[in-house]
């Protein structure tokens, strides 16, 4: 156990040394004491950067209960080191569905005043079997696209019980985390898992949101020939004008060497698609939940075996082979370390400031999905630029009046 904790501490120390924006936010939170004594429940992919966020909130005086938002993304050494530092931790890599759900329920036993969710599983429990755990809840911060969609569904149905900040929709999140973070970390994980050459290969990407954009950009940088599959005609047009091929998935898969899903939707890659694939297709999912590839149907219809760590080989009719990475779960965290440290520095600084904003303002808000305040988004951007030694211009008073900024600031 001591060795496990030591390894986790090393990972956390490395991440912390490269997260200057969150460090500055942590100093501000300590001085303001806005989180002191507040109970915070966290469900985020439990690895080193998450541990730095949790320790930052813990050192600012919050009482934390932490779990992972995916049973295969938890790093046990990090979880052990975090627990040794004080916060309550309920997570284990490889937990089954029942154990994963139990971890979520245990996190909510503190009856949180603030929730930081990634994907919406804690939020769903608070609107269902763990409703009583929300009796003191002020508000929710949601980290990812899928979770924000679930929040909006609750709001549209009139069932959302608390105010929630759509942190994923903040500019300092989706423009960086979703695009550059997902782009780099997805390919890092695929290359680690397969040790295969990317340059010259045909890569098919299902979905051209911000995550898909990042994956496509990095694939092109690695020398791949990229095809995008989309259902949104505007995004398809954008991909085309960015220089990528665009085609239906049923056609694109015929020549694909790698197929990566990043849609936020279910059953994107189905059995009929795989029957049309060429031999040796590498299949990976970069979406939050393991529903984008119909893995259950694949397992029922094809014989699988472990080919190497995080790679399963399936034999299809006619002798074709399909290689599934990370069991169809979020590949960058199951087969890699997730987003680069500097990217999560921005996202988690945004999360910490959003929690602080909810602590101050949440009690006065009606249930609903709210954007991250522009001042919070801008604060993270300015701290990032300052950490890089970059200065920018400011508007003159006359320019502010011309653009209507003064009235907007007063409003």
C-alpha positions as CSV (number, residue, x, y, z in Angstrom):
1,X,0.0,0.0,0.0
2,X,2.9,2.4,0.8
3,X,4.3,1.9,-2.7
4,X,0.9,2.5,-4.2
5,X,0.6,5.7,-2.3
6,X,4.1,6.8,-3.2
7,X,3.5,6.2,-6.9
8,X,0.3,8.2,-6.7
9,X,2.0,11.1,-4.9
10,X,4.6,11.2,-7.6
11,X,2.0,11.5,-10.3
12,X,0.1,14.2,-8.4
13,X,3.3,16.2,-7.7
14,X,4.2,16.2,-11.4
15,X,0.7,17.4,-12.4
16,X,0.6,20.0,-9.7
17,X,4.0,21.4,-10.8
18,X,2.4,22.1,-14.3
19,X,-0.9,23.6,-13.2
20,X,-0.1,27.3,-12.3
21,X,-3.6,28.6,-13.1
22,X,-5.3,26.3,-10.6
23,X,-2.6,27.1,-8.1
24,X,-3.4,30.8,-8.3
25,X,-7.1,30.1,-8.0
26,X,-6.4,27.9,-5.0
27,X,-4.6,30.8,-3.3
28,X,-7.6,33.0,-4.0
29,X,-10.0,30.5,-2.6
30,X,-8.0,30.1,0.6
31,X,-8.0,33.8,1.2
32,X,-11.7,34.3,0.5
33,X,-12.7,31.3,2.5
34,X,-15.8,31.0,0.3
35,X,-15.6,27.2,0.3
36,X,-14.6,26.7,4.0
37,X,-16.8,24.1,5.6
38,X,-18.9,23.4,2.5
39,X,-19.5,19.7,1.6
40,X,-18.6,19.0,-2.0
41,X,-19.3,15.7,-3.9
42,X,-17.1,15.0,-6.9
43,X,-17.5,12.5,-9.7
44,X,-14.7,13.1,-12.3
45,X,-12.2,10.7,-14.0
46,X,-10.0,10.0,-11.0
47,X,-6.4,10.5,-12.1
48,X,-3.6,12.9,-11.2
49,X,-5.1,16.2,-12.5
50,X,-8.4,15.5,-10.7
51,X,-6.4,14.8,-7.5
52,X,-4.8,18.3,-7.8
53,X,-8.3,19.8,-8.1
54,X,-9.5,17.9,-5.1
55,X,-6.5,18.9,-3.0
56,X,-6.9,22.5,-4.0
57,X,-10.6,22.5,-2.8
58,X,-9.6,20.5,0.3
59,X,-6.9,23.1,1.1
60,X,-9.4,25.8,0.6
61,X,-11.5,24.3,3.5
62,X,-14.0,22.2,1.7
63,X,-15.1,18.8,2.9
64,X,-14.8,16.4,0.0
65,X,-16.1,13.1,-1.0
66,X,-14.7,11.9,-4.4
67,X,-15.3,9.1,-6.8
68,X,-14.5,8.4,-10.5
69,X,-17.0,9.0,-13.3
70,X,-15.8,5.9,-15.2
71,X,-14.8,2.6,-13.5
72,X,-11.9,2.1,-16.0
73,X,-10.5,5.6,-15.8
74,X,-9.7,5.5,-12.1
75,X,-6.0,5.2,-11.3
76,X,-5.7,3.2,-8.0
77,X,-2.3,4.7,-7.0
78,X,-3.7,8.3,-7.4
79,X,-6.9,7.3,-5.5
80,X,-4.8,5.9,-2.7
81,X,-2.6,9.0,-2.5
82,X,-5.6,11.3,-2.5
83,X,-7.3,9.4,0.3
84,X,-4.0,9.5,2.3
85,X,-4.1,13.3,2.0
86,X,-7.5,13.7,3.6
87,X,-10.4,13.7,1.2
88,X,-12.8,10.7,1.3
89,X,-12.3,8.5,-1.8
90,X,-14.7,5.8,-3.1
91,X,-13.3,4.4,-6.3
92,X,-11.5,1.4,-7.7
93,X,-10.3,0.7,-11.3
94,X,-12.3,-2.1,-12.9
95,X,-15.3,-1.8,-10.6
96,X,-18.3,-3.6,-11.9
97,X,-21.5,-1.7,-12.6
98,X,-23.1,-2.4,-9.2
99,X,-19.9,-1.4,-7.3
100,X,-19.6,1.8,-9.5
101,X,-23.1,2.8,-8.6
102,X,-22.4,2.1,-4.9
103,X,-19.4,4.4,-5.0
104,X,-21.6,7.1,-6.4
105,X,-24.2,6.6,-3.6
106,X,-21.5,6.7,-1.0
107,X,-20.2,10.0,-2.3
108,X,-23.6,11.5,-1.8
109,X,-23.8,10.3,1.8
110,X,-22.2,13.6,2.9
111,X,-25.4,15.3,1.7
112,X,-23.4,17.8,-0.4
113,X,-23.9,21.5,-0.7
114,X,-22.1,21.5,-4.1
115,X,-21.7,18.8,-6.7
116,X,-19.0,18.6,-9.4
117,X,-20.2,16.0,-11.9
118,X,-18.8,14.6,-15.1
119,X,-21.4,12.9,-17.3
120,X,-24.3,13.4,-15.0
121,X,-24.4,10.2,-13.0
122,X,-24.4,11.9,-9.6
123,X,-27.1,14.3,-10.8
124,X,-29.2,11.4,-12.0
125,X,-29.0,9.8,-8.6
126,X,-30.0,13.1,-6.9
127,X,-33.1,13.2,-9.1
128,X,-33.9,9.5,-8.3
129,X,-33.0,7.1,-5.6
130,X,-30.7,9.5,-3.7
131,X,-33.1,12.4,-3.7
132,X,-32.8,12.9,0.1
133,X,-29.1,13.5,-0.3
134,X,-29.8,16.8,-2.1
135,X,-31.7,18.4,0.8
136,X,-28.8,20.9,1.4
137,X,-27.7,21.2,-2.2
138,X,-26.9,24.7,-3.5
139,X,-26.0,23.8,-7.1
140,X,-24.2,21.6,-9.6
141,X,-21.2,22.1,-11.9
142,X,-21.2,19.8,-15.0
143,X,-17.9,19.0,-16.7
144,X,-18.8,17.4,-20.0
145,X,-21.0,17.6,-23.1
146,X,-23.0,14.4,-22.2
147,X,-23.7,15.7,-18.7
148,X,-24.9,19.0,-20.0
149,X,-27.3,17.3,-22.4
150,X,-28.7,15.3,-19.5
151,X,-29.1,18.5,-17.4
152,X,-31.0,20.2,-20.3
153,X,-33.3,17.1,-20.7
154,X,-34.2,17.4,-17.0
155,X,-34.7,21.1,-17.3
156,X,-36.9,20.8,-20.4
157,X,-39.0,18.1,-18.6
158,X,-39.4,20.5,-15.6
159,X,-37.6,18.0,-13.3
160,X,-34.3,19.8,-12.6
161,X,-34.4,20.7,-8.9
162,X,-31.3,22.9,-8.6
163,X,-29.3,25.5,-10.5
164,X,-26.5,23.9,-12.6
165,X,-23.6,25.6,-14.4
166,X,-22.8,24.2,-17.8
167,X,-19.0,24.3,-17.3
168,X,-18.5,22.3,-20.5
169,X,-20.0,25.2,-22.5
170,X,-17.6,27.8,-21.2
171,X,-15.1,29.0,-23.9
172,X,-12.1,28.2,-21.7
173,X,-13.4,24.7,-21.5
174,X,-14.6,23.5,-24.9
175,X,-12.2,25.5,-27.0
176,X,-9.2,23.9,-25.2
177,X,-10.2,20.8,-23.3
178,X,-12.6,19.3,-25.9
179,X,-10.5,20.2,-28.9
180,X,-6.8,20.2,-28.0
181,X,-7.1,17.9,-24.9
182,X,-9.2,15.3,-26.6
183,X,-7.2,15.6,-29.8
184,X,-3.8,14.9,-28.2
185,X,-4.9,12.4,-25.5
186,X,-7.0,10.2,-27.9
187,X,-4.0,9.7,-30.2
188,X,-1.7,9.2,-27.3
189,X,-3.9,6.4,-26.0
190,X,-4.4,4.8,-29.4
191,X,-0.6,4.8,-30.1
192,X,0.2,3.4,-26.6
193,X,-2.4,0.6,-27.0
194,X,-1.5,-0.4,-30.5
195,X,2.1,0.7,-31.3
196,X,0.9,1.1,-34.9
197,X,1.9,3.6,-37.5
198,X,-0.6,6.4,-38.1
199,X,1.0,8.3,-41.0
200,X,-0.4,7.2,-44.4
201,X,-3.4,5.4,-42.8
202,X,-7.0,6.2,-43.4
203,X,-8.7,7.5,-40.2
204,X,-12.5,7.8,-40.0
205,X,-13.9,10.1,-37.3
206,X,-17.6,9.9,-36.4
207,X,-18.7,13.3,-35.1
208,X,-17.3,16.7,-35.8
209,X,-18.1,18.6,-32.6
210,X,-15.2,20.1,-30.7
211,X,-13.8,16.7,-29.7
212,X,-14.1,15.4,-33.2
213,X,-12.4,18.5,-34.5
214,X,-9.4,18.0,-32.2
215,X,-9.1,14.3,-33.1
216,X,-9.2,15.1,-36.8
217,X,-6.7,17.9,-36.5
218,X,-4.2,15.7,-34.7
219,X,-4.7,12.8,-37.1
220,X,-3.8,15.1,-40.0
221,X,-0.8,16.3,-38.1
222,X,0.3,12.7,-37.7
223,X,0.1,12.2,-41.5
224,X,-3.2,10.3,-41.7
225,X,-5.8,10.7,-44.4
226,X,-9.0,11.7,-42.6
227,X,-12.6,11.2,-43.3
228,X,-15.4,12.8,-41.2
229,X,-18.8,11.2,-40.7
230,X,-21.6,13.6,-39.5
231,X,-25.4,13.9,-39.3
232,X,-25.3,17.7,-38.9
233,X,-25.0,19.3,-42.4
234,X,-23.3,22.5,-41.0
235,X,-20.6,20.5,-39.3
236,X,-20.2,18.4,-42.3
237,X,-19.7,21.5,-44.4
238,X,-17.2,22.8,-42.0
239,X,-15.2,19.6,-42.1
240,X,-15.2,19.7,-45.9
241,X,-13.9,23.2,-45.9
242,X,-11.3,22.3,-43.4
243,X,-9.9,19.9,-46.0
244,X,-11.3,16.6,-44.7
245,X,-13.2,14.1,-46.7
246,X,-16.8,13.7,-45.7
247,X,-18.9,10.5,-46.2
248,X,-21.5,8.3,-44.6
249,X,-20.1,5.8,-42.1
250,X,-21.3,2.8,-44.0
251,X,-19.1,3.9,-46.9
252,X,-16.1,5.4,-45.0
253,X,-15.6,2.3,-42.9
254,X,-14.8,0.2,-46.0
255,X,-11.3,1.8,-46.3
256,X,-10.7,2.7,-42.6
257,X,-7.6,1.6,-40.8
258,X,-8.8,3.5,-37.6
259,X,-12.4,4.5,-36.7
260,X,-12.9,6.8,-33.7
261,X,-16.3,7.8,-32.3
262,X,-16.8,11.2,-30.7
263,X,-20.6,11.9,-31.0
264,X,-22.2,11.7,-27.6
265,X,-24.8,9.5,-29.2
266,X,-25.5,5.7,-29.0
267,X,-25.2,2.9,-31.5
268,X,-23.1,4.9,-33.9
269,X,-21.1,1.9,-35.0
270,X,-23.2,-1.2,-35.4
271,X,-22.8,-4.8,-36.6
272,X,-23.8,-3.9,-40.2
273,X,-21.0,-1.3,-40.3
274,X,-18.4,-3.8,-39.0
275,X,-19.4,-6.4,-41.6
276,X,-18.3,-3.8,-44.3
277,X,-15.0,-3.0,-42.6
278,X,-11.7,-4.1,-44.0
279,X,-9.5,-6.6,-42.2
280,X,-7.6,-5.1,-39.2
281,X,-9.8,-2.1,-38.4
282,X,-8.8,-0.5,-35.1
283,X,-12.0,0.7,-33.3
284,X,-12.0,3.3,-30.5
285,X,-14.4,5.5,-28.7
286,X,-13.6,9.0,-27.5
287,X,-17.1,9.8,-26.2
288,X,-18.0,9.8,-22.5
289,X,-20.1,6.7,-22.3
290,X,-19.5,3.3,-23.8
291,X,-22.6,3.3,-25.9
292,X,-21.3,4.8,-29.2
293,X,-20.0,1.4,-30.4
294,X,-22.5,-1.4,-30.0
295,X,-20.0,-3.5,-28.1
296,X,-22.7,-5.9,-26.6
297,X,-23.8,-6.9,-30.1
298,X,-20.2,-7.3,-31.2
299,X,-19.5,-9.6,-28.3
300,X,-22.6,-11.7,-29.0
301,X,-21.9,-12.1,-32.7
302,X,-18.1,-12.4,-32.9
303,X,-15.5,-14.4,-31.0
304,X,-13.1,-12.2,-29.1
305,X,-9.8,-12.7,-27.4
306,X,-7.2,-10.4,-25.6
307,X,-4.6,-9.4,-28.2
308,X,-2.6,-7.1,-25.8
309,X,-3.3,-4.7,-23.0
310,X,-6.4,-2.6,-23.8
311,X,-6.8,-4.4,-27.2
312,X,-9.4,-7.1,-28.0
313,X,-9.4,-9.0,-31.3
314,X,-12.7,-10.1,-32.8
315,X,-13.0,-12.5,-35.6
316,X,-15.8,-11.7,-38.0
317,X,-17.5,-13.9,-40.7
318,X,-15.1,-14.5,-43.5
319,X,-12.0,-14.3,-41.3
320,X,-11.8,-10.5,-40.9
321,X,-10.4,-9.1,-37.7
322,X,-11.6,-6.0,-35.8
323,X,-9.5,-4.6,-32.9
324,X,-11.5,-2.9,-30.2
325,X,-9.6,-0.6,-27.8
326,X,-10.4,0.0,-24.1
327,X,-13.5,-2.2,-24.2
328,X,-15.3,0.6,-26.1
329,X,-14.9,2.9,-23.2
330,X,-13.3,6.4,-23.2
331,X,-10.0,5.5,-24.8
332,X,-7.9,8.4,-23.7
333,X,-8.5,7.6,-20.0
334,X,-8.7,3.8,-20.1
335,X,-5.6,3.3,-22.3
336,X,-3.8,6.6,-21.4
337,X,-3.5,9.4,-18.8
338,X,-6.3,11.6,-20.2
339,X,-5.8,15.2,-21.3
340,X,-2.5,17.0,-21.0
341,X,-1.8,18.5,-17.6
342,X,-1.8,22.1,-18.9
343,X,-5.2,21.6,-20.5
344,X,-6.8,20.3,-17.3
345,X,-5.2,23.2,-15.5
346,X,-7.6,25.5,-17.4
347,X,-10.7,23.2,-17.0
348,X,-10.2,22.6,-13.3
349,X,-9.4,26.3,-12.6
350,X,-12.7,27.0,-14.3
351,X,-14.4,24.3,-12.2
352,X,-13.0,25.6,-8.9
353,X,-14.1,29.2,-9.7
354,X,-17.5,28.0,-10.8
355,X,-18.0,26.1,-7.5
356,X,-17.0,29.3,-5.6
357,X,-19.5,31.3,-7.7
358,X,-22.2,28.8,-6.9
359,X,-21.3,29.0,-3.2
360,X,-21.9,32.7,-3.3
361,X,-24.8,33.0,-5.8
362,X,-26.4,29.6,-6.1
363,X,-28.9,30.0,-3.2
364,X,-30.6,32.9,-5.1
365,X,-31.0,31.1,-8.4
366,X,-34.0,29.1,-9.6
367,X,-33.5,25.6,-10.9
368,X,-32.1,25.7,-14.4
369,X,-29.0,25.3,-16.6
370,X,-26.9,28.4,-16.5
371,X,-23.8,29.5,-18.4
372,X,-20.6,30.1,-16.6
373,X,-20.4,33.8,-15.9
374,X,-18.3,35.6,-18.5
375,X,-16.1,37.1,-15.7
376,X,-15.2,33.6,-14.5
377,X,-14.3,32.5,-18.1
378,X,-12.2,35.6,-18.6
379,X,-10.5,35.3,-15.3
380,X,-9.2,31.9,-16.2
381,X,-8.0,33.2,-19.6
382,X,-6.2,36.1,-18.1
383,X,-4.5,33.9,-15.5
384,X,-3.4,31.5,-18.2
385,X,-1.9,34.3,-20.3
386,X,-0.2,35.7,-17.2
387,X,1.3,32.3,-16.5
388,X,2.8,32.3,-20.0
389,X,4.2,35.8,-19.7
390,X,1.8,37.1,-22.3
391,X,0.2,40.6,-22.3
392,X,-2.7,41.8,-24.4
393,X,-4.3,45.1,-25.3
394,X,-7.3,46.7,-23.6
395,X,-10.2,48.7,-25.0
396,X,-10.1,52.4,-24.5
397,X,-13.2,54.1,-22.9
398,X,-14.3,55.3,-26.3
399,X,-14.0,51.8,-27.7
400,X,-16.0,50.4,-24.8
401,X,-18.8,52.9,-25.4
402,X,-18.7,52.2,-29.2
403,X,-19.1,48.4,-28.5
404,X,-21.7,48.9,-25.8
405,X,-19.5,47.2,-23.2
406,X,-20.2,49.7,-20.5
407,X,-23.9,49.1,-20.6
408,X,-23.3,45.4,-20.7
409,X,-21.0,45.6,-17.7
410,X,-23.5,47.5,-15.8
411,X,-26.2,45.0,-16.7
